[in-house]
């Protein structure tokens, strides 16, 4: 079960990457990653609270993520180059959230990538490995990604991974200060 596998730091590997769950000791590195990409991420993110870019906020976020992971409700991986065994520079992150068990066996996925690592296949590699883990180890049946129509890079990414467009939700999420419609993409574990 997810609750058992994420109580301690968990690491997955790919050919070029380490995907790791992080704890509060990594808060400064998380904050550095977010600050470095602040302008780049803004277009596709909810409006940040005034204290979002603070050590306290990010420490609390990591603690909350750990609690949700213990309850089996989410898992968040931070991405590092495989040569970065000390986790010195975060180059992306991906999250599986709102994990629902029972008859549904589903979750949502979201991801971000450092602006310096775009168009290198990094997120394709990371998501492929993380989805394999989620389907094989956790037995989930469905993963949903919600993507703004203007985010063509994410649309290409999820279509490449085999996600199918199920529909469109108008005014679905409050992003960068306004309500935005999103395409709903899903991947089924057959």
N, C-alpha and C positions, 0 to 999 in steps of 0.2 A: 504494500500500500504506500501511497505517496507520503503519508504521515511518517512512516518509518524511515523512508529513504532520505528525507530532507531535514531531519533533526540536526544532523551534523552537516558541515560543508560537503557538498556533493560536487564531483567534477566529471565531466564527459570530455572525450577527446575526439578530434577529427584529424584529417591529414595536416591541417595548418593551424588548428585552433584548440584552445581550452575553453570549455564552458563551465563556469563555476558559480555556485551559490556563495554569497558573501555574507559576512556578519558585521557587527558594528565596528570592529577594528579597521574595516576597510572604508569607513565613512569618508575620510578625506579624499580617497581615490575616486569614490563615486561622485563627490561634489566637484572635483577637478574635471572629470569627464563631462558632467552636465554643464558646468560653466563654460568649458571650451566649446561646446556645441550649442550653447544657449540660443543664438540667433538662428542657426540652422534648424534646430528642432521646433522652434516656436510656431512655424506655419501649420504644423500637424498635431499640436499638443493642446490640451485644455489650458485655459488661462491659469498661470501659476499663482499660488498664494504669495503674499509679500515676503514670507520667510522661507519660500521653497529653496532658495539658493543659500541655505545656512547649514552649518554642521548639525545643529540640533534637529532641524526638520529631516535631514537625510538620515541621521542616526535613528530617529523615531520611525522613519519609513522602513529601514532595514529590520528593525525590531518587529514592526507590524508584519512585514513579509515573512519573517521567521515564524511568527505565531500562526499565520495563515497556512504556512507550509506544514507545521506540526499538526494542524487540524485537517490537512489534506485538501485545502481549498485553493491553493496556488503553488506554483514554483516559478522562480525567477533566476535566470542565468545571466551572468555578465560574461562578455566575450574578451578573450585575450589571445594574442599570438601564441602559438605553441611553444616558442622559445622563451616566452615570458613566464617562467615557472614561479616567479616571485609575485605575480599579479601586480606589476608596477603600472601598466597603462591599460585601462579599460577601452576597448575599441567598439563596443556595442552591448546591447542587452536585449533579452527576449523574455516574455512572461506568458505563462499559461494561467489565466485567472478565472474566477467564478466556476471552479470545478464542481460539477454537480454529479452525484452518483445515482444510484437507483436505476430506474428505467431509462433515464436520459443519458448518462455516461458521456458528458460533454463539457467543453470549456471554450474560453475565448483565448486568442493569441494576439500579442502585440509585440512590436520590435522597433528598435532604433539602432542606427549605425553611425559611428563617428564619421564626420564629413571627409576625413582623410582616407577612408577605406571604402568609398563607394565604387561600384562597378568592378569589383574584383572577385565576385562570387562568394564573398565572406558570409553574408546572411543566408544565402542558399545552402551553404555547407553547414552552418550552425543550425538552422531550422530543420534540415533533413535529419541531422543526428538527434536533436531534441525531440522531434516528432516520433522518430523510431523508438526512443526511450519511453515516451509517454504511451504510445500504443502497445508496445511489447510488455512493459513492466507494470503499467497502470490499468491496462485493459479499457481505456477510453474508446468510445465509438465515434465521436464527432468533435472536430475542432472548428471553431468559427473565427474568421477574420473580418473585421469591418473596416472598409477603406474608402476614403473620400475619392470621388471620381477624378479630381485633379491630381491625385497621387499616383501617377502612371507608373513610377518605378515600383511601388508596392504592388500594384495590380499585376505587373509583369512577373514579379517575384512569386506571388502566391499562385498565379496561373502556372508558372514553371513547376511549382511543387505539386501540382495536381488539384488544387482547390478549384471548385466549381462555383460560378456565380449563381446564387439562389434568388436574389432580388435586390431591391433598392428600398432603403428606409429614409424618407425625407426628414430633415431636421432631427437627425438621430443623436448626435453628440455635440456638446458645446465646445468648439475648438477655436482657440485663438480669439476669443471674444464674440463669437457668433455661432448660431446653430447651423450645422452642416449635415447634409444628406450623406449617406454612406451606402456603398455596395456591400452586400453580405456574401461572403465567400465561405464555403465549407469543404472540409476534407473528411471523408468517412474511412474508418478502419474496417475494411471488409474482411 
